[in-house]
Amino acid sequence: MHPYLISLFSGLLIGTSVWLMLAGLGRVTGISGIAATALTAPKESLWRFAFLAGLIGGGLLFVRLFGTAAAGVATTPWLIVAGLLVGFGTVLGGGCTSGHGVCGLGRRSPRSLIATLTFMAAGMATVAVIRVLNGSAA
Amino acid sequence: MSGTTNIRAVAIAFLAGLIFAAGLTLGGMMDPRKVQGFLDIGALFGVGGGKWDPSLAFVMGGALVVSLLAFGGVKSHHVPWVTARFELPTRRDIDAKLVVGAILFGVGWGIAGYCPGPALASLFTGGTDILWFLGAMLPGMLVAKKWFS
């Protein structure tokens, strides 16, 4: 199958997950929000921990099954900087790729449209700077 | 969430997490190189010497089609299967926190090639890289929660 068709099918799976959370629990599947709220309000977060268990367990299972190899693109100090920025930024901005990008755009939310365009642009600008500073592609 | 519906809610959420992880894995979104490859828009203009990888756009596109149908299908008289009501975001205003947060997130996403979903799903497969990343991401979330809510 063409790689882009596989990508499209993968997206349909992610969409199915979003539909299941909406139809079943009446919630958006915003992973930064789910993770952050599970940390700060663990007692009311049984379903959040269940989702995270499925996500993390599924990651382990499906990486084994599909054999997708991942390789890091940043050194340890930069991973820490990036982790802080992603954690802080997604909570401050009220969402990440799933919450704003998939669910928010699906809800036709103007906030999520602005957020998605902004983090996409910021990510693209960052990679452009990295590529220029490195002098060549990794 | 009442006691009788709790176990069903947990089962649905767990299944949703599994399916989400299947999509991320199959689509290669757990690989930071593929994510950076999409963000490497300069490659389209010959900057940096890399090759642009549109995979993420197809993954997002597929997810968005289902999401648009799902959210579009929710009517005011509907109730979810196992909870009393829909609890969806209602804000529609654009404020500085939204934009600044999205910028900070985007910069971190570009540096590491990880956003929260794939990062969490990589916990047991991403080696020490992901432990450093998540070890910083979760405290970053806590600090933002403490300061801004």
Interface residues (C-beta under 8 A of the other chain):
Chain A: P3 Y4 I6 S7 L8 F9 S10 G11 L12 L13 I14 G15 T16 S17 V18 W19 L20 M21 L22 A23 G24 L25 G26 R27 V28 T29 I31 S32 A35 A36 L39 T40 L46 W47 R48 A50 F51 L52 A53 G54 L55 I56 G57 G58 G59 L60 L61 F62 V63 L65 F66 T68 A69 A70 A71 G72 V73 A74 T76 W78 L79 I80 V81 A82 G83 L84 L85 V86 G87 F88 G89 T90 V91 L92 G93 G94 C96 T97 S98 H100 G101 V102 C103 G104 L105 G106 R107 R108 S109 P110 R111 I114 A115 T116 T118 F119 M120 A121 A122 G123 M124 A125 T126 V127 A128 I130 R131 V132 N134 S136 A137 A138
Chain B: M1 N6 R8 A9 V10 A11 I12 A13 F14 L15 A16 G17 L18 I19 F20 A21 A22 G23 L24 T25 L26 G27 G28 M29 M30 D31 P32 R33 Q36 L39 D40 I41 G42 A43 V47 G48 G49 G50 K51 P54 S55 L56 F58 V59 M60 G61 G62 A63 L64 V65 V66 S67 L68 L69 A70 F71 G72 V74 V79 P80 W81 V82 T83 R85 F86 E87 L88 P89 R91 R92 D93 I94 K97 L98 V99 V100 G101 A102 I103 L104 F105 G106 V107 G108 W109 G110 I111 A112 G113 Y114 C115 P116 G117 A119 L120 A121 S122 L123 F124 T125 G126 G127 T128 D129 W132 F133 L134 G135 A136 M137 L138 P139 G140 M141 L142 V143 A144 K145 F148
